[in-house]
Amino acid sequence: DPTPAASFTQNNFQTLPLATERFLDALPLVPSVVRGPDGLLNVKGARASQSGLTVNSTNVTDPVTGEFAINLPIEAIQSVEVLTNPYSAEFGQFTGAVTKVETRSGSEHFNWQADSFLPRLRYRDGSFVGIEAFTPRVAFSGPFLNDKLKFFQSFEYRFLRTPIENLPPLKRDTGLESFDSLTQLDWEINDRNHLTTTLSLFPQKLS
């Protein structure tokens, strides 16, 4: 029998221990998903470049490397489904498996959420020197135009320093600075027509 799909919801992401606060950290909990020595995910023995990733049914796999090419704040994700036997004709350009991501829609009432606003200090030679990590996240949603138009907005700023132990104490860090944003608008045109527009921005700088 084919292996059933494994799925995660927004409630799971709020309770699971995610090392880097990314939804990809939850995938190794699925049988046949293993994180390799290079940090990439291998599904069913296939390389990371041989699996597919879709966001709202759109293929977001990097055409050059074959790896996942988009970053999403975890508050912006409604569900993640790992299909280890994706026989449906809607999927293609993969060998190992397909990971389906669905983003969150707007809510009928105004809601907001804020997480991770406390920075982690950098400890060097017995004292604290600067900031090692700061990853605040904000999300809010609500209705427009008599509940005909709903919106969801999520922001995540990420500042990380990763030490290289064989370098001098204050010169051993690699730095990552990124900003991830997802905006979604849901318009109920009428009882039979629904229009969804999603915009994602994820610039980053690595030094």
LINDALIN-V235727 format. One record per run of one state. SS is the DSSP state (h for helix, s for strand, l for the rest). FROM is the first residue (numbers start at 1). TO is the last residue. If there is no record, write none. Layout:
# LINDALIN-V235727
SS & FROM & TO
SS & FROM & TO
This chain:
# LINDALIN-V235727
l & 1 & 5
s & 6 & 9
h & 10 & 15
l & 16 & 22
h & 23 & 29
l & 30 & 32
s & 33 & 35
l & 36 & 40
s & 41 & 43
l & 44 & 45
s & 46 & 46
l & 47 & 47
h & 48 & 50
l & 51 & 51
s & 52 & 55
l & 56 & 57
s & 58 & 59
l & 60 & 60
s & 61 & 61
l & 62 & 67
s & 68 & 68
l & 69 & 73
h & 74 & 76
s & 77 & 83
l & 84 & 97
s & 98 & 103
l & 104 & 110
s & 111 & 115
l & 116 & 119
s & 120 & 124
l & 125 & 126
s & 127 & 134
l & 135 & 136
s & 137 & 144
l & 145 & 148
s & 149 & 163
l & 164 & 172
s & 173 & 188
l & 189 & 193
s & 194 & 206
l & 207 & 207
